[in-house]
Amino acid sequence: MKQLGLAYFTDTHLTAMGLLIFFCFFVGVLFWVYRKSSTPLYHRMEQMPLLKDGE
């Protein structure tokens, strides 16, 4: 079954390009999340459930 499905899958360069694009996106998101300038934002957001309404 798998061999039959892969017999028509001949565009391996598109697969490699898609993998590269999604890997670069994943690494970019990791850099965006763990950058130093976002630390105060995350500290403020982690305290939000503990705050009373209107604070």
Residue frames as a rotation matrix with the C-alpha (Angstrom) as fourth column:
MET 1
0.570 0.822 0.000 0.00
0.822 -0.570 0.000 0.00
0.000 0.000 -1.000 0.00
LYS 2
0.521 -0.444 -0.729 2.76
0.102 -0.816 0.570 2.44
-0.848 -0.371 -0.379 0.94
GLN 3
-0.558 -0.785 0.269 4.79
0.340 0.079 0.937 1.55
-0.757 0.615 0.223 -2.16
LEU 4
-0.137 0.606 0.784 1.78
0.988 0.024 0.154 2.17
0.075 0.795 -0.602 -4.36
GLY 5
0.827 0.467 -0.311 1.25
0.516 -0.852 0.092 5.60
-0.222 -0.237 -0.946 -2.84
LEU 6
0.282 -0.813 -0.509 4.91
-0.068 -0.546 0.835 6.54
-0.957 -0.202 -0.209 -3.10
ALA 7
-0.230 -0.349 0.908 5.10
0.828 0.420 0.371 5.42
-0.511 0.838 0.192 -6.75
TYR 8
0.394 0.472 0.789 3.29
0.826 -0.559 -0.077 8.60
0.404 0.681 -0.610 -7.81
PHE 9
0.938 -0.102 -0.330 5.27
0.134 -0.775 0.618 10.83
-0.319 -0.624 -0.713 -5.47
THR 10
0.407 -0.801 0.439 8.16
0.905 0.286 -0.315 11.89
0.127 0.525 0.841 -7.68
ASP 11
0.451 -0.208 0.868 8.58
0.095 -0.956 -0.278 15.57
0.887 0.208 -0.411 -6.76
THR 12
0.393 -0.352 -0.849 11.11
0.903 0.324 0.283 15.12
0.175 -0.878 0.445 -3.97
HIS 13
-0.681 -0.654 0.329 12.54
0.589 -0.756 -0.286 18.62
0.436 -0.001 0.900 -4.51
LEU 14
-0.072 0.735 0.674 9.17
-0.255 -0.667 0.700 20.08
0.964 -0.121 0.236 -3.48
THR 15
0.756 0.309 -0.577 9.20
0.397 0.484 0.780 17.96
0.520 -0.819 0.244 -0.34
ALA 16
-0.121 -0.897 -0.424 12.70
0.983 -0.048 -0.179 19.14
0.141 -0.439 0.888 0.55
MET 17
-0.676 -0.085 0.732 11.72
0.183 -0.981 0.056 22.75
0.714 0.172 0.679 -0.09
GLY 18
0.382 0.893 0.239 8.63
-0.163 -0.189 0.968 22.41
0.910 -0.409 0.073 2.10
LEU 19
0.587 -0.255 -0.768 10.68
0.762 0.494 0.419 20.84
0.272 -0.831 0.485 4.88
LEU 20
-0.519 -0.853 0.051 13.20
0.809 -0.510 -0.293 23.67
0.276 -0.111 0.955 4.67
ILE 21
-0.390 0.451 0.803 10.49
-0.091 -0.887 0.453 26.34
0.916 0.104 0.387 4.75
PHE 22
0.678 0.733 -0.058 8.70
-0.043 0.119 0.992 24.86
0.734 -0.670 0.112 7.76
PHE 23
0.306 -0.656 -0.690 11.97
0.932 0.355 0.075 24.25
0.196 -0.665 0.720 9.61
CYS 24
-0.706 -0.565 0.426 13.01
0.506 -0.824 -0.254 27.87
0.495 0.036 0.868 9.09
PHE 25
0.015 0.802 0.597 9.59
-0.265 -0.573 0.776 29.02
0.964 -0.170 0.204 10.27
PHE 26
0.753 0.249 -0.609 9.87
0.422 0.527 0.738 26.85
0.505 -0.812 0.292 13.39
VAL 27
-0.167 -0.900 -0.403 13.33
0.977 -0.095 -0.193 28.20
0.135 -0.426 0.895 14.22
GLY 28
-0.635 -0.012 0.772 12.11
0.163 -0.979 0.119 31.74
0.755 0.202 0.624 13.61
VAL 29
0.473 0.859 0.197 9.22
-0.137 -0.149 0.979 31.26
0.870 -0.490 0.047 16.03
LEU 30
0.535 -0.353 -0.768 11.61
0.811 0.470 0.349 29.89
0.237 -0.809 0.537 18.64
PHE 31
-0.604 -0.790 0.110 13.85
0.744 -0.607 -0.279 32.94
0.287 -0.087 0.954 18.29
TRP 32
-0.325 0.568 0.757 10.81
-0.102 -0.816 0.569 35.22
0.940 0.107 0.323 18.47
VAL 33
0.696 0.667 -0.265 9.48
0.140 0.236 0.962 33.60
0.704 -0.707 0.071 21.65
TYR 34
0.594 -0.511 -0.621 12.81
0.802 0.326 0.500 33.43
-0.053 -0.795 0.604 23.49
ARG 35
-0.055 -0.618 0.784 14.11
0.474 -0.707 -0.524 36.91
0.879 0.343 0.332 22.67
LYS 36
-0.673 -0.348 -0.652 15.16
0.729 -0.164 -0.665 39.01
0.125 -0.923 0.364 25.66
SER 37
-0.939 0.279 0.201 12.87
-0.279 -0.960 0.025 41.95
0.200 -0.033 0.979 24.96
SER 38
-0.116 0.965 -0.233 9.74
-0.330 0.184 0.926 39.81
0.937 0.184 0.298 25.41
THR 39
-0.639 -0.201 -0.742 10.52
0.522 0.596 -0.611 38.76
0.565 -0.777 -0.276 28.99
PRO 40
-0.945 0.325 -0.027 8.58
-0.191 -0.617 -0.763 41.63
-0.265 -0.716 0.645 30.67
LEU 41
-0.302 0.872 -0.386 5.55
-0.876 -0.094 0.472 40.84
0.375 0.481 0.792 28.52
TYR 42
-0.127 0.224 -0.966 5.59
0.016 0.974 0.224 37.18
0.992 0.013 -0.127 29.58
HIS 43
-0.882 -0.195 -0.428 5.99
0.423 0.069 -0.903 38.12
0.206 -0.978 0.022 33.25
ARG 44
-0.746 0.666 -0.017 2.97
-0.628 -0.712 -0.314 40.42
-0.221 -0.224 0.949 32.97
MET 45
-0.103 0.730 -0.675 0.94
-0.758 0.382 0.529 37.74
0.644 0.566 0.514 31.16
GLU 46
-0.462 -0.096 -0.882 1.75
0.268 0.932 -0.243 35.03
0.845 -0.349 -0.405 33.71
GLN 47
-0.959 0.104 -0.262 0.31
0.228 -0.261 -0.938 37.23
-0.166 -0.960 0.227 36.47
MET 48
-0.706 0.708 -0.008 -2.95
-0.558 -0.550 0.621 38.03
0.436 0.443 0.783 34.64
PRO 49
-0.078 0.756 -0.650 -4.99
0.193 0.651 0.734 35.07
0.978 -0.068 -0.197 36.03
LEU 50
-0.343 -0.146 -0.928 -4.07
0.908 0.201 -0.367 36.14
0.240 -0.969 0.064 39.58
LEU 51
-0.994 -0.056 0.090 -5.13
0.041 -0.987 -0.155 39.77
0.098 -0.151 0.984 39.23
LYS 52
-0.298 0.936 -0.186 -8.53
0.546 0.007 -0.838 41.02
-0.783 -0.351 -0.513 40.32
ASP 53
0.182 0.449 0.875 -10.79
0.971 -0.223 -0.087 42.68
0.156 0.865 -0.477 37.76
GLY 54
0.936 0.235 0.261 -9.83
0.242 -0.970 0.007 46.26
0.255 0.056 -0.965 37.06
GLU 55
0.571 -0.794 -0.211 -6.16
0.029 -0.237 0.971 46.03
-0.821 -0.560 -0.112 38.04
